[in-house]
C-alpha cells in the first residue's frame, strides 16, 4: 500500500474533486435531469483526464523539480520517470475511452482536452500568455464535457465555458511566481479576472431568476479566493502566493456549486459545497500545486 501512495500523490487527489465538480456543473448548466446513470462515465473520464494531466506535468517538470521540489515522487525516486509517464498516458487514454463510451461527442471533447493537456504540460506552460490560456481551455473543456450530456443545450450555453478559461487563467498567472515570489501587477490582474467571473455568474443567475439564492454562494467564493490573494498582494512572497493558488484551486468546488445554484439545482450545489471540507482535508496530505 505504501508504494501506491506516491502514484496517488502524482494525481493531486484533492484537485480531482474539483474536476468532478466541473462535470456536475456542466450537467446542471445543460439542464440535465440525472434520470440515467451513464453520466458516471463522464465522471470517470474527467478523473482520467485531470489525473493524467497532472501526472504528465510532473513528468515534464522532472528536471526542474529535482532542483526546486526534490521531495516530489519523481525526483525523489519513489516513482521512476518511465513508469510515471506510462501512468499519465494511461490515465488520459482511460479518460478518452470513458467519454467515448458515453457518446461520440463526449469522446471528441475528451480527446481535445487530452491534446490541450499535453500541449500545456510540454510547451505552453513556459509562456506567460499561452500557459494560462491553454490551462484555462482545459477547464473550459471539462465544463463542456459535462454539458455534452445534452448536445442540444451546448450552443445556447457555450459562452459559459469562457469563464473557467478566465478563472483558471488567473490561477495560472498567480502560480507562475509561486516558487520565487511575484509581482503585484500580476496579482491585481488575477483579482480582476476573478471579479469578471463573479459578475458573470450573478448575471446568469439573474437571467435564470435565481439571483438571490446565488448571491451567498458567489460571495463565499469571493471570500475564499480574495482573502489569500490580498495577503499575497500585501506581501508577494512564494508561500503566500502558494496559498492563493491553493485557495483558487480548491474553491473551484464553491464556484461550481454557484453554477448549480444559478440554474436551480439546489441539492447539487449543497453536495458540491460539502465536498470542500473533504478536499481541504485531503490537501493536508497531498500537494495541490
C-alpha positions as CSV (number, residue, x, y, z in Angstrom):
1,X,0.0,0.0,0.0
2,X,2.9,2.4,0.8
3,X,4.2,2.0,-2.7
4,X,0.9,3.2,-4.1
5,X,1.0,6.5,-2.2
6,X,3.5,8.3,-4.5
7,X,1.4,7.4,-7.5
8,X,-1.7,8.8,-5.8
9,X,0.3,11.9,-4.8
10,X,1.1,12.5,-8.5
11,X,-2.7,12.7,-9.4
12,X,-3.3,15.5,-6.9
13,X,-6.3,13.8,-5.3
14,X,-7.7,17.0,-3.6
15,X,-7.9,18.6,-7.1
16,X,-9.7,15.6,-8.6
17,X,-12.8,16.5,-6.6
18,X,-12.8,19.9,-8.4
19,X,-12.7,18.1,-11.8
20,X,-15.7,16.1,-10.8
21,X,-17.5,19.3,-9.8
22,X,-16.8,20.7,-13.3
23,X,-18.7,17.8,-14.8
24,X,-21.7,18.2,-12.4
25,X,-21.8,21.9,-13.0
26,X,-21.8,21.4,-16.8
27,X,-24.7,19.0,-16.5
28,X,-26.6,21.5,-14.4
29,X,-26.0,24.2,-16.9
30,X,-27.3,22.0,-19.7
31,X,-30.5,21.2,-17.8
32,X,-29.7,17.5,-17.4
33,X,-32.3,15.7,-15.3
34,X,-30.0,13.0,-13.9
35,X,-32.5,10.4,-14.9
36,X,-30.0,7.8,-16.1
37,X,-26.7,6.7,-14.6
38,X,-24.5,6.5,-17.7
39,X,-23.3,10.0,-16.9
40,X,-21.0,8.2,-14.5
41,X,-18.8,7.5,-17.5
42,X,-18.1,11.3,-17.7
43,X,-17.1,11.3,-14.1
44,X,-14.6,8.5,-14.8
45,X,-13.5,10.4,-17.9
46,X,-12.6,13.6,-16.0
47,X,-10.7,11.7,-13.4
48,X,-8.6,10.1,-16.1
49,X,-8.1,13.4,-18.0
50,X,-7.2,15.5,-15.0
51,X,-5.2,12.8,-13.2
52,X,-3.3,12.1,-16.4
53,X,-2.7,15.8,-17.0
54,X,-1.1,16.5,-13.6
55,X,1.0,13.3,-13.7
56,X,2.4,14.3,-17.1
57,X,3.0,17.8,-15.8
58,X,5.4,16.3,-13.2
59,X,7.0,14.1,-15.8
60,X,7.8,17.1,-18.0
61,X,9.0,19.1,-14.9
62,X,11.2,16.3,-13.5
63,X,14.5,18.1,-14.0
64,X,13.2,21.4,-12.6
65,X,11.5,19.6,-9.7
66,X,14.9,17.9,-8.9
67,X,16.2,21.4,-8.1
68,X,13.1,23.2,-6.7
69,X,11.0,20.4,-5.3
70,X,13.2,17.4,-4.8
71,X,10.7,15.8,-2.3
72,X,8.2,15.1,-5.1
73,X,7.6,11.5,-6.2
74,X,9.6,11.6,-9.4
75,X,12.8,13.5,-8.3
76,X,12.8,11.6,-5.0
77,X,13.0,8.3,-6.9
78,X,9.7,7.0,-5.4
79,X,8.2,6.8,-8.9
80,X,10.6,6.1,-11.8
81,X,10.2,8.6,-14.7
82,X,9.2,6.0,-17.3
83,X,6.6,4.5,-15.0
84,X,5.2,7.9,-14.3
85,X,5.0,8.7,-18.0
86,X,3.2,5.4,-18.7
87,X,0.8,6.1,-15.7
88,X,-0.1,9.6,-17.0
89,X,-0.7,8.4,-20.6
90,X,-2.8,5.5,-19.4
91,X,-5.0,7.8,-17.4
92,X,-5.5,10.1,-20.4
93,X,-6.5,7.1,-22.5
94,X,-8.9,5.9,-19.9
95,X,-10.4,9.4,-19.8
96,X,-10.9,9.5,-23.6
97,X,-12.3,5.9,-23.7
98,X,-14.8,6.5,-20.9
99,X,-16.1,9.7,-22.6
100,X,-16.4,7.9,-26.0
101,X,-18.4,5.1,-24.4
102,X,-20.9,7.8,-23.3
103,X,-21.2,9.4,-26.8
104,X,-19.1,10.3,-29.8
105,X,-19.4,14.0,-29.0
106,X,-18.1,13.4,-25.4
107,X,-15.3,11.3,-26.7
108,X,-14.3,14.1,-29.2
109,X,-14.3,16.7,-26.4
110,X,-12.2,14.4,-24.2
111,X,-9.7,13.8,-27.0
112,X,-9.4,17.6,-27.5
113,X,-8.9,18.1,-23.7
114,X,-6.1,15.5,-23.7
115,X,-4.4,17.3,-26.6
116,X,-4.6,20.6,-24.7
117,X,-3.3,18.9,-21.6
118,X,-0.2,17.6,-23.4
119,X,0.3,21.0,-25.1
120,X,0.2,22.7,-21.7
121,X,2.5,20.3,-20.0
122,X,5.1,20.1,-22.7
123,X,5.2,23.7,-24.1
124,X,2.5,26.2,-23.3
125,X,3.2,26.5,-19.5
126,X,6.5,28.1,-20.2
127,X,4.7,31.0,-21.8
128,X,3.3,33.8,-19.7
129,X,0.5,34.3,-22.2
130,X,-0.3,30.9,-23.7
131,X,0.2,29.0,-20.4
132,X,-2.8,30.5,-18.6
133,X,-4.8,30.4,-21.8
134,X,-4.3,26.7,-22.5
135,X,-4.7,25.7,-18.9
136,X,-8.0,27.6,-18.8
137,X,-9.1,25.9,-22.0
138,X,-8.6,22.6,-20.3
139,X,-11.0,23.6,-17.6
140,X,-13.4,25.1,-20.0
141,X,-13.3,21.9,-22.0
142,X,-14.1,19.9,-18.8
143,X,-17.2,22.0,-18.2
144,X,-18.1,21.4,-21.8
145,X,-17.6,17.7,-21.3
146,X,-20.3,17.9,-18.6
147,X,-22.6,19.9,-20.9
148,X,-22.2,17.2,-23.6
149,X,-24.9,15.1,-21.8
150,X,-27.4,17.2,-23.7
151,X,-25.8,18.3,-27.0
152,X,-28.7,20.5,-28.0
153,X,-28.1,22.7,-24.9
154,X,-24.4,23.3,-25.7
155,X,-24.7,26.1,-28.3
156,X,-27.0,28.2,-26.1
157,X,-24.6,28.0,-23.2
158,X,-21.3,27.7,-25.0
159,X,-20.1,31.1,-23.9
160,X,-20.2,30.0,-20.2
161,X,-17.1,27.8,-21.0
162,X,-15.1,31.0,-21.4
163,X,-15.4,31.8,-17.7
164,X,-13.4,28.8,-16.5
165,X,-10.8,29.9,-19.0
166,X,-10.7,33.3,-17.3
167,X,-10.7,31.9,-13.8
168,X,-8.0,29.2,-14.4
169,X,-6.0,31.8,-16.3
170,X,-6.0,33.9,-13.2
171,X,-4.8,31.0,-11.0
172,X,-2.1,30.0,-13.6
173,X,-0.9,33.6,-13.7
174,X,-0.5,33.6,-9.9
175,X,1.2,30.2,-9.9
176,X,3.9,31.2,-12.2
177,X,5.6,33.1,-9.3
178,X,4.8,30.5,-6.6
179,X,8.4,29.4,-6.1
180,X,10.4,32.7,-6.2
181,X,7.7,35.3,-5.4
182,X,5.8,37.5,-7.8
183,X,4.8,40.9,-8.9
184,X,1.8,42.8,-7.6
185,X,0.7,43.7,-11.1
186,X,0.1,40.0,-11.9
187,X,-1.9,39.5,-8.7
188,X,-4.1,42.6,-9.4
189,X,-4.8,41.2,-12.8
190,X,-5.8,37.8,-11.3
191,X,-8.2,39.7,-9.0
192,X,-9.8,41.4,-12.0
193,X,-10.3,38.0,-13.7
194,X,-11.9,36.7,-10.5
195,X,-14.3,39.6,-10.4
196,X,-15.3,39.2,-14.0
197,X,-16.2,35.6,-13.3
198,X,-18.3,36.5,-10.3
199,X,-20.1,39.2,-12.2
200,X,-20.9,36.8,-15.0
201,X,-22.3,34.2,-12.5
202,X,-24.6,36.8,-11.0
203,X,-25.8,37.9,-14.4
204,X,-26.6,34.3,-15.4
205,X,-28.4,33.8,-12.0
206,X,-30.4,37.0,-12.7
207,X,-31.4,35.6,-16.1
208,X,-32.4,32.3,-14.5
209,X,-34.4,34.1,-11.7
210,X,-32.1,32.6,-9.1
211,X,-30.1,35.7,-8.3
212,X,-30.8,36.0,-4.5
213,X,-30.2,32.3,-4.0
214,X,-26.9,32.5,-5.8
215,X,-25.5,35.7,-4.3
216,X,-24.4,34.0,-1.0
217,X,-22.5,31.3,-2.9
218,X,-20.7,33.8,-5.1
219,X,-19.9,35.9,-2.0
220,X,-18.5,32.8,-0.3
221,X,-16.3,32.0,-3.3
222,X,-15.1,35.6,-3.5
223,X,-14.1,35.5,0.2
224,X,-12.2,32.2,-0.2
225,X,-10.2,33.5,-3.2
226,X,-9.7,37.1,-2.4
227,X,-8.6,36.7,1.2
228,X,-5.3,34.9,0.4
229,X,-4.9,36.9,-2.8
230,X,-5.0,40.2,-0.8
231,X,-2.5,38.7,1.6
232,X,-0.2,37.9,-1.3
233,X,-0.6,41.4,-2.8
234,X,0.5,42.9,0.5
235,X,3.5,40.6,0.7
236,X,4.1,38.8,-2.7
237,X,6.5,36.1,-1.4
238,X,6.4,32.4,-2.5
239,X,4.5,30.9,0.4
240,X,1.7,33.5,0.3
241,X,1.4,33.1,-3.4
242,X,1.2,29.4,-2.9
243,X,-1.7,29.8,-0.5
244,X,-3.5,32.0,-3.0
245,X,-3.1,29.3,-5.7
246,X,-4.2,26.5,-3.4
247,X,-7.3,28.6,-2.4
248,X,-8.1,29.3,-6.0
249,X,-8.0,25.6,-7.0
250,X,-9.9,24.1,-4.0
251,X,-12.6,26.8,-4.1
252,X,-13.5,25.7,-7.6
253,X,-15.9,23.4,-5.7
254,X,-17.7,26.5,-4.5
255,X,-17.7,28.2,-7.9
256,X,-19.2,25.1,-9.5
257,X,-21.7,24.9,-6.6
258,X,-22.7,28.5,-7.5
259,X,-23.3,27.4,-11.1
260,X,-25.6,24.7,-9.9
261,X,-27.5,27.2,-7.7
262,X,-27.7,29.7,-10.6
263,X,-29.5,27.0,-12.7
264,X,-31.8,25.9,-9.8
265,X,-30.0,22.7,-8.8
266,X,-30.0,23.4,-5.1
267,X,-29.3,19.8,-3.8
268,X,-26.3,19.5,-6.2
269,X,-25.0,22.9,-5.0
270,X,-25.1,21.7,-1.4
271,X,-23.4,18.4,-2.3
272,X,-20.6,20.2,-4.0
273,X,-20.2,22.6,-1.1
274,X,-20.0,19.6,1.3
275,X,-17.0,18.3,-0.7
276,X,-15.0,21.4,0.2
277,X,-14.0,20.2,3.7
278,X,-13.1,16.8,2.3
279,X,-10.9,18.4,-0.3
280,X,-9.2,20.7,2.2
281,X,-8.6,17.6,4.5
282,X,-7.1,15.7,1.6
283,X,-4.9,18.7,0.7
284,X,-3.2,18.4,4.1
285,X,-1.7,15.1,3.0
286,X,-1.3,15.6,-0.8
287,X,0.1,18.6,-2.7
288,X,-2.4,20.8,-4.6
289,X,0.1,22.6,-6.8
